[in-house]
Amino acid sequence: MARVYNFSAGPAVLPEEVLQEAADEMLDYQGSGMSVMEMSHRSKTYDNIIKEAEKDLRELMNIPDNYKVLFLQGGASQQFAAVPMNLMKNRKAAYIVTGQWAKKAYQEAQLYGEAVKVASSEDQTFSYIPDCSDLPIPEDADYVYICENNTIYGTKFRTLPNTKGHDLVADVSSCFLSEPVDVTKYGVIYGGVQKNIGPAGVVIVIIREDLIRDDVLPGTPTMLKYKTQADADSLYNTPPAYGIYICGKVFKWLKKQGGLEAIKKRNEEKAKILYDFLDRSKLFKGTVRKEDRSLMNVPFVTGSEELDAKFVKEATAAGLVSLKGHRSVGGMRASIYNAMPIEGVKKLVEFMEKFESENA
Ligand SMILES: *Cc1c(COP(=O)(O)O)cnc(C)c1O
């Protein structure tokens, strides 16, 4: 078996222990005589799986009792619509546009009401996080929206925006469980799990209970109403059952690593190895303003498209895969999520040093 170091932005690397465990349980989950894939989502056995996953997530993130945890489908992109449909009581919301995902959410919200762009970093190819300490947020905005970690551009909000008393909604797809968060600072936290938690097909929504309402926008599909999902504990219809089971295993793995404080330390250590190298390299350059750098997604370039392509090709041959940058940025991007071992980052930097000396 030859496992590679997988720097994919998503679907992305998962802890090997988790994959091994899932493999061991594939044919017979804990004496049930069947795989979790084959099991009724109404069975006692499955009920334990989803309840335990929620309990472990609550523990990891220290989620207060007045927040609901929902395991849904449709990916993060479906939430671009679900958020305004459920929360736009005044049909107005403020959007901070720091990348392609935030922009898509902003555009989708325009279908349902007035989405006001209160800040943007598009003027410099989304390479920084704008100053969000005193934004012109409309008084009657229903919420302020951010994409907290910009997967494509490699920026991260180090401090949350001043929402001037409005509820904050955050897409955390690519920084989910990468460090501790104060859940009480948000109205809604959501993310697709395929970046940092589990297999594609699950999106987790953490929502304060008073935001779960019956008076959603007219025409909101039953399935997209948070109330439908909350009242049914995520079992209104068949949930992405196997995906949730894997997420549950990753939560247990994170607890074993020491929880989010410990994971944050490790993530900082990993990112530092790579950023320190980028800062001293004469060939490779990071593309993001230093103070806004993401711990999870690290884009970099050589300045020559030809060399970039050569690098990606040779890295792949050396077992360092999925380093090609997003098509909208070019260059390279190393996604170094929770499950990327520190050895993977060290190997990458060693390889970059070697490539630099050979191509000077
Ligand atoms: C990947 C990603 C999305 C899109 O997720 P889907 O589950 O494919 O819809 C949205 N937001 C962010 C921040 C992402 O990284």
The ligand as an SDF file (V2000), in Angstrom:
LIG
                    3D

 15 15  0  0  0  0  0  0  0  0999 V2000
  -15.5100   24.0720   -0.8530 C   0  0  0  0  0  0  0  0  0  0  0  0
  -16.1800   25.2450   -0.2900 C   0  0  0  0  0  0  0  0  0  0  0  0
  -17.5250   25.5330   -0.5530 C   0  0  0  0  0  0  0  0  0  0  0  0
  -18.3660   24.6920   -1.4900 C   0  0  0  0  0  0  0  0  0  0  0  0
  -18.6780   23.5040   -0.8710 O   0  0  0  0  0  0  0  0  0  0  0  0
  -19.6740   22.4600   -1.5370 P   0  0  0  0  0  0  0  0  0  0  0  0
  -19.8940   21.5000   -0.4120 O   0  0  0  0  0  0  0  0  0  0  0  0
  -18.9860   21.8720   -2.7150 O   0  0  0  0  0  0  0  0  0  0  0  0
  -20.9140   23.1660   -1.8970 O   0  0  0  0  0  0  0  0  0  0  0  0
  -18.0880   26.6280    0.0410 C   0  0  0  0  0  0  0  0  0  0  0  0
  -17.3760   27.4150    0.8650 N   0  0  0  0  0  0  0  0  0  0  0  0
  -16.0880   27.1680    1.1450 C   0  0  0  0  0  0  0  0  0  0  0  0
  -15.3560   28.0710    2.0780 C   0  0  0  0  0  0  0  0  0  0  0  0
  -15.4440   26.0840    0.5750 C   0  0  0  0  0  0  0  0  0  0  0  0
  -14.1540   25.8410    0.8540 O   0  0  0  0  0  0  0  0  0  0  0  0
  1  2  1  0
  2  3  1  0
  2 14  2  0
  3  4  1  0
  3 10  2  0
  4  5  1  0
  5  6  1  0
  6  7  2  0
  6  8  1  0
  6  9  1  0
 10 11  1  0
 11 12  2  0
 12 13  1  0
 12 14  1  0
 14 15  1  0
M  END
$$$$
